[in-house]
């Protein structure tokens, strides 16, 4: 059975609670013929507990993976569609049978919401700073408060009053936990993740997510990412907490504007996920947390969840198999027992067609197992006796045969529970389940559910050996074709709206209505694109930009602030012939700010900085606008220059060396180019090339 141990205390992690509404959606998907891998993977990645279970099973000995994975999508690929469906269903069943008080569920919902925002924010920061495993950062964010769920399961009475104080004492919450329980949720969560044996710093990131920035400067990037994302996703006032924002600047050289922009994008992405689950548009990062989930809605979700599971009748955990191979079917059975009961030690013995022998389906490829065959007439074998009498037996209650003892040894157990499998009156076989004297009382309490599951195994195996079932839903390829066809008329409608807007005066009241309809059509198009490809990025917001006006405004701003600190003299050399062009203004602004800040920080007092703009720059047959930022500072050493845009240690005290990595990422996101020339006698010059998109139609697709 699943436990973790910390500070001489044992914590059960057998059944972490999940959000009921999400399980309702997932159960619908699991029993829809047209559900596909992408639909399930998107939904599963929203939930902490299911993600944890997916990783646990995918990294278990059943799949014999050489390298343990922390990537959710890779884990789903390892498991396969059928096993994903099985895990979802069995987790739902466990949720339904777990006796949580009604008051716990709102806390579970808020933990889930915070984790969702944290995951999206961590992923965004990871991409921005050039961290090579953004999926790992997403997972770290999703798991950052999983320790709270463990404490809810194990210390409900003492932990519930503490959780009630979370939003009023967010910054001191870990101290409050340690004061009352002698342990905090970060330690518990880290211990749980550490028990999975992952080759990752996720456990450390969770444990040290509230560490001061100074203590994290030499730590792996993942720890820094979660240290920024965790606090900023803690409540709806976090964006106004200058200490949290300064932490991002200290660890990643991010300005407040850019980290707030990252948070806004994370909230919007989380909002879409929330909307997909059927919640209203209210969201805790912008509204009162306590009103995000209405009580009636939550009760309705629990009732729907109960109805779903009652409809499934607890026996459809095997779902509809997509293969007709007994070995794969046995692996499905093993997955279900691992998910539902945390039992990995079992063998499936099938009866031969002539009903004379019980032989193992050797899905684990154990050579010794192939040599053991039970004769139906063996009166000494408990396994055979269980089959003949249609009655489950435990090996510790009777002596059993030598073959029974060999099975127990191969199961690496103290005892075995032999469970006969029948479909109506037809004998299917026997499941031999490994157990111990200590575990048996707990397993015995689950016998009714085991019996229901055995009936379903018998039914599915009977069907499996007689026919091949084929799914009849729309394939992913067909869906993509339909989505493409739907997108075409949406584009035409949007173009007509644009033409209509041109035909009427700018101040006409209908302009606002046209704009609203156009935005809604664009939103529908984005939903279709995301449905076709869940990895698709939301399109960058482009607008007309007057580059000279932008550079002049920034220079004026810095003259009264940043330049003053070192008596820096700045000059502007702007090409007045540059027309306005379409660009992501906020990102362009952040690029210029970061480069100027890097230059000023590297220079001594009384130096100069020159900012220039030029039109009609051609590269690879494409027209660009150039921005040049040149300083008279000390220059950059050659060994640093060759890795300038990679996330490396900075030569500037107190910085992580990620400022220019962020610049490079932002330049790529606006389809631009950046280069650097530096000489230790002549200073440094950065040149940024921005596509000269004078028409919105010229903006390259992202």
ABEGO torsion letter per residue (X at the ends): XBBBBBGGBBBBAABBBBBAAAAAAAAAAAABAABBAAAAAAAAAABAAAAAAAAAAAABAAAGBABBBABAAAAAAAAEAAAAAAAAAAAAAAAAABBBBAAAAAAAAAAAAAAAAAAAAAAAAAAAAGBABAAAAAAAAAAAAAAAAAAAAAAAAAAAAAAAAAAAAAAAAAAAAAAAAGBBAAAAAAAAAAAAGBBBAAAAAAAAAABBAAAAAABBAAAAAAAAAAAAAABAAAAABAAAAAAAAAAAGBBAAAAAAAAAAAAAAAAAAAAAAGBBABBAAABBAAAABBAAAAAAAAAAAAAAAAAAGGAAAAEBBABABAAAAAAAAAAAAAAAAGBABBBBBBBBAAGABBBBBBAAGBAAAAABBBBAABAABAAAAAAAAGBBBBAAABAEBAAAAAAAAAAGBABBBBBBBBBEABBAEBBBBBBBAAAAAAAAAAAAAAAAAAAAAAAAAAAAAABBBBBABBBAAAAAAAAAAAAAAAAAAAAAAAAAAAABBAABAAAAAAAAAAAAAAAAAAAAAAAABAABBBBBBBBBBBAAAAAAAAAAAAAABAAAAAGBBBBBBBBAABBBBBBBAAAAAAAAAAAAAAAAAABBBGBBBBBBBBBGBBBGGBBBBBBBBBBABAEBBAAAAAAAABBBBBABBGBAGAAAAAAAAAAAAAGBBBBBBBBAAAEBBBBBBBBBBABAAABBBX
